């Protein structure tokens, strides 16, 4: 089950769920993945001011802590299933 199926709203600043914790620290997004996504290829992208995904930040390859550098214009991040092109999770700052 993907997080979007749980009807979590987009969140500002930080989020803590059973599956992950995500927070903005300066120009770094920190994501701690507590439970892996069902998708074999969850990709993390920056969100621009219009809410569109932009630059690829990286991939979540399993449980653990991840840090991604973001630009000053980044308004959030989105995790997308790289195969199905479905949104798994989004956080807006």
C-alpha positions in Angstrom: 0.0 0.0 0.0 1.3 3.4 -0.9 1.1 6.4 1.4 -1.2 8.2 -1.1 -3.7 5.4 -0.6 -3.9 6.4 3.1 -5.1 9.9 2.2 -2.4 11.8 4.0 -2.6 15.4 3.0 0.5 17.3 1.8 2.3 18.6 4.8 4.3 21.8 5.4 7.9 21.6 6.8 8.0 18.0 8.2 6.0 14.8 8.5 6.2 11.7 10.6 4.2 8.6 9.7 4.6 4.9 10.3 6.4 4.5 7.0 8.7 7.6 7.0 9.9 10.8 8.6 10.8 13.7 6.4 12.1 17.2 7.4 13.6 20.3 5.8 16.9 21.4 7.4 18.4 24.4 5.7 18.9 23.4 2.1 18.7 19.6 2.8 15.7 17.3 2.9 16.1 14.5 5.4 14.1 11.3 4.9 14.1 8.4 7.2 12.4 5.4 5.5 11.1 3.1 8.3 9.3 0.7 6.0 10.1 0.3 2.3 7.6 1.3 -0.4 6.0 -1.5 -2.3 7.5 0.1 -5.4 10.9 -1.3 -6.4 11.9 2.1 -7.7 10.8 5.1 -5.5 12.4 8.2 -6.9 12.6 11.6 -5.1 12.1 14.8 -7.1 12.1 18.5 -6.1 8.8 20.4 -6.4 8.8 23.9 -8.0 6.5 26.8 -7.0 3.7 25.5 -9.3 3.8 22.0 -7.7 5.5 20.3 -10.6 8.3 17.8 -10.1 11.6 19.0 -11.3 15.2 17.8 -10.7 15.7 14.2 -9.6 17.2 14.1 -6.2 17.8 10.3 -5.8 16.2 7.0 -5.1 15.0 5.4 -1.8 16.6 1.9 -2.0 15.3 0.5 1.3 14.9 1.4 4.9 17.4 3.9 6.3 18.3 7.6 6.4 18.7 9.7 3.3 19.7 13.3 2.8 19.2 15.3 -0.4 20.5 18.8 -1.2 17.9 21.0 -2.6 17.9 24.4 -4.3 16.6 27.6 -2.6 13.6 27.7 -5.0 12.4 24.2 -4.0 8.9 24.2 -2.6 8.8 20.5 -1.6 9.6 17.0 -2.6 7.6 14.2 -4.2 8.3 10.4 -4.2 7.2 8.8 -7.4 7.1 5.2 -8.4 9.7 5.2 -11.2 8.0 2.4 -13.1 4.3 3.2 -12.8 4.9 7.0 -12.7 2.5 7.2 -9.7 2.9 9.6 -6.8 3.7 7.7 -3.6 4.2 10.7 -1.2 4.4 14.5 -1.3 5.6 17.0 1.2 5.3 20.8 0.6 7.4 23.2 2.6 
